[in-house]
Amino acid sequence: MKKKHLISPPKAIHLDNPVRGFIQNPQRILKNYVQKGMVVLDIGCGPGWFSYGMAKLVGPKGKVIAADTQQKMLDKLKNKIKGLEAEKIIHTHKSEKNKFDLNEKFDFILVFYVMHEVENKKGFIKGLKRLMKKDTKVLVTEPLFHVSKNDFEKTLAMAEEAGFKILSRPKITLSRVALLSR
């Protein structure tokens, strides 16, 4: 059994470090996928590095659902955006370990450094489809240092078996990446 890499909130400082912006700038990475007014989902949002970036992209008429299984991570995000414009745009959602419990359909879904922690990848991928509109894009990104090329390709093969298409393989520093659609 593979060891999971769940990060506890006190150790999440590197996830919210301003230096990370030089390597993984949310606006630069997501600007081609996330537009003003969209309803987007950040699965496994942690302390909200990408959620906050997406809030800037969707603007005040858009909506970001920041979902995580760890309530402490969601609390960190809530504290970070308290009193900011982003507080009106970002809505946190505590997910269960093996299901999303969301009834909304999204314009864009981000799965950033999450899939390697998912035990039931087939179920997770099937759950993604229920959250998608006809033209929704899903950006799946995995850390180069935790996920082998072979393991990433196996995940993408599962997605294709479930009816997803690989649209492209964008470049993100230190990451394995695929943009998916139905």
N, C-alpha and C positions, 0 to 999 in steps of 0.2 A: 504494500500500500504506500502510495506516495505521501510524503509529508506536505501538509498544507502550509501556505505562507500567509495566513491571516495576520494582519497587522493590528496590534492593539493601539488605541488612541494615543497613549503617551509616546509610543514609538513611531507615530505617524508624522513627526515633524518634517521628515524628508519629503513627504507627499505635499506639503504646503509651503515649501521653502521657496522664496523669491528667486533663488538661483535656478530653480527648476524651469522658470520661465524662459531661460536662454535655450534650454534643450527641448522642452515640451510646452511651448506657448499655445494655450487653448485656442486663441483667436486665429493664429497662423495655421494650426492644424485643421481646424473645423470650419474656417470661413467659406470653403467651397460646398459645404453640406448643410450648414445651419444659417437660416435667413430670418429676417425680421418677421415677427408674428407667428413663427412656428411653435408647435408643441413638441418638446423633445424630452427624451428619457436618458438619464445617466445611471446605468446599472452598475452597482458596486462603487458608488460615488466617493466613499471614504469621507475625508474632511471637505470635499467639494471643489477641488482644484479645477476640474473641468466643468462642473455645474456652474460655478461663478463665471467662468469664461463664456459658457453658452448663454447665460443670462444677458451678458453684454451683447451677444450676437442676436438673440431673439427680440430684445428690447421690451419696452413696457407692455406691448400688446401680445407678447409671446408668453410661453410658460415652460419652465424646466421642472421636471419631476426628478428629484435626486433620491435614488433608491439604494438602500444598503441593508444588510442583515444585522449590522451592529448599531444599536441605538446610540451608543456613545459617539460614534462617528457622525451620525446625524445631528446630535447635540452640538458637536464641534462646529459643524457647518452653520447651524442656526445661530450660534453665538457670533460667528464670523460675519454674518450678514445682517445682524440685528441693527436696525436703524438706517440701513442702506436701501437704495432703490431695489437692489437685488432681492430684498426680503419679500417684495410684492410679486416677484417673478418666480423665485425658487420655492417649490413645495417639497418637503421631505416626505419620504414614504419608507416605513420599515417593512422590508420584505421578509418572508419566511425563507428558511434555508433552501427549500426545493420548489418554491413557487413565488410568482410575482404578486399575486393578489391585486392586480390593476385591471380596471375595466375600460380604460381609455385606449384610443388608437393614437399612435405617434407619427410625426412627420420624419423624425430622425431618432435613431437609438445608438448610443455609445456604449460599448462594452470594452473598457480600457483596463488592461491588466487584471482581468477577472476570470476568464475561461479556465485558466490553469488551477483555479481554486474550486471549480464546479465539479461536484462528484458525479452528477447525472447529466452529462453534456447533451445527450439526445433529448432528454426531457426539457432541458434549458432551451435548446434550439427550437423545439416544438412550441414552447411557451413564447418565444420571441415572435413567432409567426402570428400568434393571436393578438399581439400588440401593434401589428403593422397595418398601415393603409396600403392601398395598391402600389403606390410609388415610394414607399418608405425605404430609406437606405439605412443599413446597419454597419457601423465601423467597428471591426473587431481588431483589437491590438493586444499583443502579448509581449512581455519582456524577453528580449533576446537572451538575457542571462539566466532565465528560469525555464524557458520553453525551447526545446530543440526544434529544429526545422521539421523533423519527422513528426513530432507530436502536433505541431501547428497544422501540418498538412492533413493529419488524421482528423483534427477538428473541422477543417474546411471540407473534407470528404463527407463527414457526418452532416454538415450543413447542406451540401449539394444533394445528398440522399434525401434530405427533408424538403427539397424543392427550392433551395436558395441558389442564386447565381453569383459567381464572383465577378464583379464589375471591373475591379482594378486592385492593384496592390500598391497603394501610396507609400511613400517613404516617410518614416518617422524615426528619428534617431534612436538607436538602441532598442528597436522594436521590430516585431513581425506583424504585418498589417494586411488586412483584406477589407475591401468595401463590398458589402453584400446587398442583394435585393431579392425580391421574390422571383 
